[in-house]
Amino acid sequence: MSAKRKKVRPIFLIALGIALLGFGLISGIALDLAMRPKDRLPASLRPVAAKPAPTTQNLSSLETLGEVPNVRPERRTGQPMRAWAPDVVPERANDEPMVAFAVPATAQRDRPAIAIVIDDMGVDRARSLRMIELKGPITLSLMTYADNLPDLAARARRAGHEVMAHLPMEPIDPKENPGKGALRVSMDEAAIRATLAADLDPWNGYVGINNHMGSRFTTDRARMNVVMAELKSRGLLWLDSKTIQGSAGTAAAQAAGVPYIERDVFIDNEQTVDAVLAQLADAEKVARSRGSAIAIGHPHEATLDALARWLPEADRKGIALVPVTEVLRRRTSAP
């Protein structure tokens, strides 16, 4: 019996050691799991953090990921138009519509220049198409609520004309209807930006905007500041139609660093050929005294007939017909 006991004891001790080792391992694993922090849970079981709301600081990266459709990030590069020489454009010119879509000016710089701007384009399609057929360059400002804006803008550019967006704004007279997509003084900043996006995002090809009506809205400096901040981010210029002398458009554009110009002459407040020709003569006087002039008209029958007569004579009179961006360039680069 003693011999058998001596043979069994080593086996018993080995089995006991293995059991103790297994118990220790199991206890260690249990203790480790109990002590692990919650953020080491498997990915499938972790709570998903809410995404931050888009801000001006993170729009750029979000748009790159496709998470913010139809939103343009704030542009932080580019140079003001007044710094550009006639034959030089800034780096990344395609990022700035007022450069990318500008019509090159071929006129002699020593000639007085007139930019003819035709507002309300696209509302009366037949007359708008006739205006596009005139020999340019003319600056055609397309109403933002007109139909088939991409097609009209493309037609105008193929014909050699410069394109602007004609943006409806609230007038003083409540009986006047500025049209769909108008900016109003009752809007807060978010509503103004959303309206601008709805007016401008569906099409392109334009170098800037000018106001349709707006005798009330353009006098509201705070709201014009919002408009100018948006134009700055989009790389667009501002042409003040000057529907009222108290417009805050110029001051707001200047403060925001937006390239701007102002209308000099309305050519068709009186819709007869003789009256339009007389106003064009006034624009010539402004151009000769100042070096350039901005003359605004509309696709009226009388305006079409008057321009058909005046345009071929402009060169003979020593007048350079130029796009609106050329007048801006001349005025902002003058010593």
DAFENHU-V766913 format. One record per pair of residues at least 12 apart in sequence whose ideal C-beta (glycine too) atoms are under 7 Angstrom apart, sorted by the first residue. I is the first residue (numbers start at 0). J is the second residue. D is the distance in Angstrom with one decimal. If there is no record, write none. Layout:
# DAFENHU-V766913
{{I | J | D} {I | J | D}}
This chain:
# DAFENHU-V766913
{{53 | 67 | 5.3} {55 | 73 | 5.7} {58 | 70 | 5.8} {58 | 72 | 4.8} {58 | 73 | 7.0} {59 | 72 | 3.8} {69 | 196 | 6.7} {69 | 200 | 5.4} {71 | 232 | 6.5} {71 | 233 | 6.1} {73 | 232 | 4.7} {74 | 94 | 6.3} {74 | 232 | 5.8} {74 | 234 | 5.9} {76 | 91 | 6.1} {77 | 89 | 5.8} {77 | 91 | 6.7} {77 | 94 | 6.5} {77 | 95 | 5.3} {77 | 234 | 6.4} {79 | 256 | 6.6} {79 | 258 | 6.2} {80 | 97 | 6.6} {80 | 258 | 4.3} {80 | 327 | 6.0} {80 | 328 | 6.4} {80 | 331 | 6.1} {81 | 331 | 3.4} {81 | 332 | 5.6} {83 | 328 | 6.8} {94 | 234 | 6.3} {95 | 234 | 3.7} {96 | 203 | 6.8} {96 | 205 | 6.5} {96 | 206 | 6.0} {96 | 233 | 6.9} {96 | 234 | 5.3} {96 | 235 | 5.9} {97 | 206 | 4.3} {97 | 207 | 5.6} {97 | 234 | 6.0} {97 | 235 | 5.8} {97 | 236 | 4.7} {97 | 258 | 6.8} {97 | 324 | 6.4} {100 | 162 | 6.6} {100 | 204 | 5.4} {100 | 205 | 6.4} {100 | 206 | 5.1} {101 | 161 | 6.7} {101 | 206 | 5.6} {101 | 322 | 6.7} {101 | 324 | 4.2} {102 | 136 | 4.9} {102 | 159 | 6.6} {102 | 160 | 7.0} {102 | 161 | 4.4} {102 | 322 | 4.3} {104 | 321 | 5.0} {104 | 322 | 6.4} {104 | 325 | 3.8} {106 | 319 | 3.3} {106 | 321 | 5.4} {107 | 319 | 6.5} {110 | 317 | 5.9} {110 | 318 | 6.8} {110 | 319 | 4.1} {111 | 286 | 3.8} {111 | 287 | 4.8} {111 | 290 | 6.1} {111 | 291 | 6.8} {111 | 318 | 5.9} {111 | 319 | 6.8} {112 | 286 | 6.1} {112 | 291 | 4.4} {112 | 319 | 4.4} {112 | 321 | 4.5} {112 | 325 | 6.3} {112 | 326 | 6.1} {112 | 329 | 6.5} {113 | 282 | 5.4} {113 | 283 | 6.9} {113 | 286 | 5.0} {113 | 292 | 4.9} {113 | 294 | 5.9} {113 | 318 | 5.7} {113 | 320 | 6.2} {114 | 138 | 5.6} {114 | 293 | 5.3} {114 | 321 | 5.5} {114 | 322 | 6.2} {114 | 323 | 4.5} {114 | 325 | 6.9} {114 | 326 | 4.7} {115 | 137 | 4.9} {115 | 138 | 6.7} {115 | 294 | 5.5} {115 | 296 | 6.8} {115 | 320 | 6.9} {116 | 138 | 4.5} {116 | 140 | 5.9} {116 | 238 | 7.0} {116 | 293 | 6.3} {116 | 294 | 6.9} {116 | 295 | 4.7} {116 | 323 | 6.0} {117 | 130 | 5.6} {117 | 137 | 6.1} {117 | 139 | 5.3} {117 | 140 | 6.5} {117 | 296 | 5.5} {117 | 297 | 6.4} {117 | 298 | 6.0} {118 | 140 | 4.8} {118 | 165 | 5.2} {118 | 211 | 6.5} {118 | 295 | 6.0} {118 | 297 | 5.5} {119 | 142 | 5.6} {119 | 165 | 6.5} {119 | 297 | 4.9} {119 | 298 | 6.3} {120 | 139 | 4.9} {120 | 140 | 6.0} {120 | 141 | 4.6} {120 | 142 | 6.3} {120 | 151 | 6.9} {120 | 165 | 6.9} {120 | 298 | 6.3} {121 | 141 | 4.9} {121 | 142 | 5.0} {121 | 145 | 2.7} {121 | 146 | 6.9} {121 | 148 | 6.6} {121 | 151 | 5.2} {122 | 142 | 5.4} {122 | 145 | 5.7} {123 | 298 | 5.8} {126 | 298 | 4.1} {126 | 303 | 6.5} {127 | 151 | 6.8} {127 | 298 | 5.4} {129 | 303 | 5.8} {130 | 298 | 4.9} {130 | 303 | 6.4} {131 | 154 | 5.5} {131 | 155 | 5.3} {131 | 158 | 5.1} {131 | 160 | 6.6} {133 | 306 | 5.9} {133 | 307 | 6.7} {133 | 310 | 6.3} {134 | 310 | 5.8} {135 | 158 | 6.7} {135 | 159 | 4.9} {135 | 160 | 4.7} {136 | 159 | 5.5} {136 | 160 | 5.6} {136 | 161 | 5.9} {136 | 320 | 6.5} {136 | 321 | 6.7} {136 | 322 | 4.7} {137 | 160 | 5.0} {138 | 160 | 6.8} {138 | 161 | 4.5} {138 | 163 | 6.0} {138 | 322 | 5.5} {138 | 323 | 4.3} {139 | 155 | 4.8} {139 | 160 | 5.0} {139 | 162 | 5.7} {140 | 163 | 4.1} {140 | 164 | 6.9} {140 | 165 | 4.0} {140 | 209 | 5.7} {141 | 162 | 6.4} {141 | 164 | 6.4} {141 | 165 | 6.0} {142 | 165 | 4.8} {142 | 211 | 6.6} {143 | 164 | 5.5} {143 | 165 | 6.4} {143 | 166 | 5.6} {143 | 167 | 6.8} {143 | 180 | 5.6} {143 | 198 | 4.1} {143 | 199 | 7.0} {144 | 178 | 5.3} {144 | 179 | 4.1} {144 | 180 | 5.3} {148 | 201 | 6.8} {148 | 202 | 4.1} {149 | 202 | 4.7} {152 | 202 | 6.0} {152 | 204 | 3.9} {152 | 205 | 6.8} {153 | 204 | 6.8} {156 | 204 | 5.7} {161 | 206 | 6.0} {161 | 322 | 3.7} {161 | 323 | 6.0} {161 | 324 | 6.4} {162 | 204 | 5.1} {162 | 205 | 4.7} {162 | 206 | 6.9} {163 | 205 | 5.2} {163 | 206 | 6.1} {163 | 207 | 5.5} {163 | 208 | 6.3} {163 | 209 | 5.8} {163 | 238 | 6.7} {163 | 323 | 6.9} {164 | 199 | 6.0} {164 | 205 | 4.6} {164 | 208 | 4.5} {165 | 209 | 6.2} {165 | 211 | 4.9} {166 | 182 | 7.0} {166 | 198 | 6.0} {166 | 208 | 4.8} {166 | 210 | 6.0} {166 | 211 | 6.2} {167 | 180 | 6.1} {167 | 181 | 3.9} {167 | 211 | 4.5} {167 | 212 | 6.3} {168 | 181 | 6.0} {168 | 182 | 4.8} {168 | 210 | 4.9} {168 | 211 | 6.6} {168 | 212 | 5.8} {168 | 213 | 3.0} {168 | 216 | 3.9} {168 | 217 | 6.2} {169 | 181 | 6.0} {169 | 182 | 6.6} {169 | 183 | 4.4} {169 | 184 | 6.0} {169 | 213 | 6.7} {169 | 215 | 4.7} {169 | 216 | 4.3} {170 | 212 | 4.2} {170 | 213 | 6.6} {170 | 214 | 4.9} {170 | 215 | 5.7} {171 | 214 | 4.6} {171 | 215 | 4.7} {175 | 212 | 6.3} {177 | 211 | 6.2} {177 | 212 | 4.5} {180 | 194 | 6.0} {180 | 197 | 5.9} {180 | 198 | 4.7} {182 | 194 | 5.8} {182 | 216 | 5.3} {183 | 216 | 6.6} {184 | 215 | 6.2} {184 | 216 | 5.8} {184 | 219 | 5.1} {184 | 222 | 6.1} {188 | 225 | 5.0} {191 | 222 | 6.2} {191 | 225 | 4.7} {191 | 226 | 6.6} {192 | 225 | 6.8} {192 | 229 | 6.0} {195 | 226 | 7.0} {195 | 229 | 5.1} {206 | 235 | 6.9} {206 | 236 | 6.0} {206 | 324 | 5.6} {207 | 235 | 4.5} {207 | 236 | 3.3} {207 | 237 | 6.0} {207 | 238 | 6.1} {208 | 230 | 6.8} {208 | 235 | 6.1} {208 | 237 | 6.6} {209 | 238 | 3.8} {209 | 240 | 5.1} {210 | 239 | 7.0} {210 | 240 | 4.9} {210 | 242 | 6.6} {212 | 242 | 6.2} {213 | 242 | 5.6} {214 | 242 | 4.7} {214 | 243 | 4.1} {217 | 242 | 7.0} {217 | 243 | 6.6} {217 | 246 | 4.2} {217 | 247 | 6.3} {217 | 248 | 5.2} {218 | 243 | 6.2} {218 | 245 | 4.8} {218 | 246 | 6.2} {218 | 247 | 5.8} {219 | 247 | 6.8} {220 | 247 | 4.1} {220 | 250 | 6.8} {220 | 251 | 6.1} {223 | 247 | 4.8} {223 | 248 | 5.8} {223 | 251 | 4.0} {224 | 251 | 5.1} {224 | 255 | 6.9} {227 | 251 | 4.6} {227 | 252 | 5.2} {227 | 255 | 3.8} {227 | 257 | 5.0} {228 | 255 | 5.8} {230 | 257 | 5.0} {231 | 255 | 5.0} {231 | 256 | 6.0} {231 | 257 | 5.2} {236 | 257 | 6.8} {236 | 258 | 4.5} {236 | 259 | 6.6} {236 | 327 | 6.2} {237 | 252 | 4.6} {237 | 257 | 5.3} {237 | 259 | 4.3} {238 | 260 | 5.5} {238 | 262 | 7.0} {238 | 323 | 6.3} {239 | 259 | 6.7} {239 | 261 | 4.6} {239 | 262 | 6.6} {240 | 262 | 5.2} {240 | 295 | 6.2} {241 | 261 | 5.5} {241 | 262 | 4.8} {249 | 261 | 6.3} {258 | 327 | 5.8} {258 | 331 | 6.6} {260 | 293 | 6.1} {260 | 326 | 6.1} {260 | 327 | 5.1} {260 | 330 | 6.3} {261 | 293 | 6.9} {262 | 293 | 5.0} {262 | 295 | 5.0} {263 | 282 | 6.6} {263 | 285 | 4.9} {263 | 292 | 4.7} {263 | 293 | 4.9} {263 | 294 | 6.6} {264 | 278 | 5.7} {264 | 281 | 5.3} {264 | 282 | 4.5} {264 | 285 | 6.4} {264 | 292 | 6.5} {264 | 294 | 4.6} {265 | 278 | 6.9} {265 | 295 | 5.5} {266 | 278 | 4.0} {266 | 279 | 5.7} {266 | 282 | 6.9} {266 | 294 | 5.1} {266 | 295 | 6.8} {266 | 296 | 4.3} {266 | 302 | 6.8} {267 | 296 | 4.6} {267 | 297 | 5.7} {267 | 299 | 5.5} {267 | 301 | 6.4} {267 | 302 | 4.6} {270 | 299 | 5.0} {270 | 301 | 4.5} {271 | 301 | 5.3} {272 | 301 | 5.1} {272 | 304 | 5.0} {272 | 305 | 4.8} {275 | 301 | 5.5} {275 | 302 | 5.5} {275 | 305 | 3.6} {276 | 305 | 5.2} {276 | 309 | 6.3} {279 | 294 | 6.6} {279 | 305 | 6.9} {279 | 309 | 5.2} {282 | 294 | 4.1} {283 | 316 | 6.9} {283 | 318 | 6.0} {286 | 318 | 6.4} {290 | 329 | 6.2} {291 | 326 | 4.5} {291 | 329 | 5.1} {291 | 330 | 6.3} {293 | 323 | 6.8} {293 | 326 | 5.9}}
